[in-house]
């Protein structure tokens, strides 16, 4: 077995860039010798240290902690390190289980989206819904995308855009009643940790497929239903995206739901 290895060989063997190897050397974790032409030559001890670095970095251990362990190894510190490894692994398992539950929920959401009855007005009751909001008027899809990205950044670990039916926009009731569907007041994403909330109550709801330009044809269905059933409407209108460009490129597959809070009596 070879006793020394060049930096290129180590880089290929461990899939580590030469810059990282030099960084480990600068930290004093690796101590390669200098061969002919001043080439770095890594010993078997360096290989063992790289194995430890690889295993611990996989669990996001900081380099300073790894250096402290490598330079002060004992039964006691090794035992402590293994306990910390178990704790880190348990934390990752917990995080992956939460991620799995999230993906399963979004998969069910997508299945629910395609099973919806379209262009049929119904009354739905919702408890108070916590949400993150950004109240900033916008007109274009590009402007909305930028606002949605800002919303998702409020909780990067738990908020996702694919398979999410909790993302929507606010449209003023007066604007909708006057036929103005091109100016939105802001965006929201429903999340239990949100600092704002959507009021509890009954909501008139109607879903449709296609692009949002159909709001001008779909929204009057809500007005007609409210008129026929003597319901009072309270804005804003919520435009919720079940399926959009992030889930389907073909606009014919897009599904949008309009919701507006209603109470009995005119």
TAJO-V385891 format. One record per backbone hydrogen bond with DSSP energy under -1.0 kcal/mol. NH is the residue of the N-H (numbers start at 1). CO is the residue of the C=O. If there is no record, write none. Layout:
# TAJO-V385891
<<NH | CO> <NH | CO>>
This chain:
# TAJO-V385891
<<5 | 42> <10 | 6> <11 | 7> <12 | 8> <13 | 9> <14 | 10> <16 | 11> <21 | 17> <22 | 18> <23 | 19> <24 | 20> <25 | 21> <26 | 22> <27 | 23> <29 | 24> <30 | 24> <33 | 41> <35 | 39> <38 | 35> <39 | 36> <41 | 33> <42 | 5> <47 | 43> <48 | 44> <49 | 45> <50 | 46> <51 | 47> <52 | 48> <53 | 49> <54 | 50> <55 | 51> <56 | 52> <57 | 53> <58 | 54> <60 | 57> <61 | 56> <66 | 62> <67 | 63> <68 | 64> <69 | 65> <70 | 66> <71 | 67> <72 | 69> <78 | 74> <79 | 75> <80 | 76> <81 | 77> <82 | 78> <83 | 79> <84 | 80> <85 | 81> <86 | 82> <87 | 83> <88 | 84> <89 | 85> <90 | 86> <91 | 87> <92 | 88> <93 | 89> <94 | 90> <95 | 91> <96 | 92> <97 | 93> <98 | 94> <99 | 95> <100 | 96> <101 | 97> <102 | 98> <103 | 99> <104 | 100> <105 | 101> <106 | 102> <107 | 103> <108 | 104> <109 | 105> <110 | 106> <111 | 107> <112 | 108> <113 | 109> <114 | 110> <116 | 113> <119 | 207> <122 | 205> <124 | 203> <126 | 201> <129 | 198> <131 | 196> <132 | 189> <134 | 187> <136 | 134> <138 | 184> <144 | 140> <145 | 141> <146 | 142> <147 | 143> <148 | 144> <149 | 145> <150 | 146> <151 | 147> <152 | 148> <153 | 149> <154 | 151> <155 | 152> <159 | 155> <168 | 188> <169 | 239> <170 | 186> <171 | 237> <176 | 172> <177 | 173> <178 | 174> <179 | 176> <180 | 175> <184 | 138> <185 | 170> <187 | 134> <188 | 168> <189 | 132> <190 | 166> <191 | 130> <194 | 191> <196 | 131> <198 | 129> <201 | 126> <203 | 124> <204 | 260> <205 | 122> <206 | 258> <208 | 256> <210 | 254> <214 | 211> <215 | 212> <217 | 214> <218 | 214> <219 | 215> <221 | 218> <222 | 219> <223 | 219> <224 | 220> <225 | 221> <226 | 222> <227 | 223> <228 | 224> <229 | 225> <231 | 226> <232 | 263> <234 | 261> <237 | 171> <238 | 259> <239 | 169> <240 | 257> <241 | 167> <242 | 255> <243 | 255> <247 | 244> <248 | 244> <253 | 250> <254 | 251> <255 | 243> <256 | 208> <257 | 240> <258 | 206> <259 | 238> <260 | 204> <262 | 202> <263 | 232> <265 | 230>>
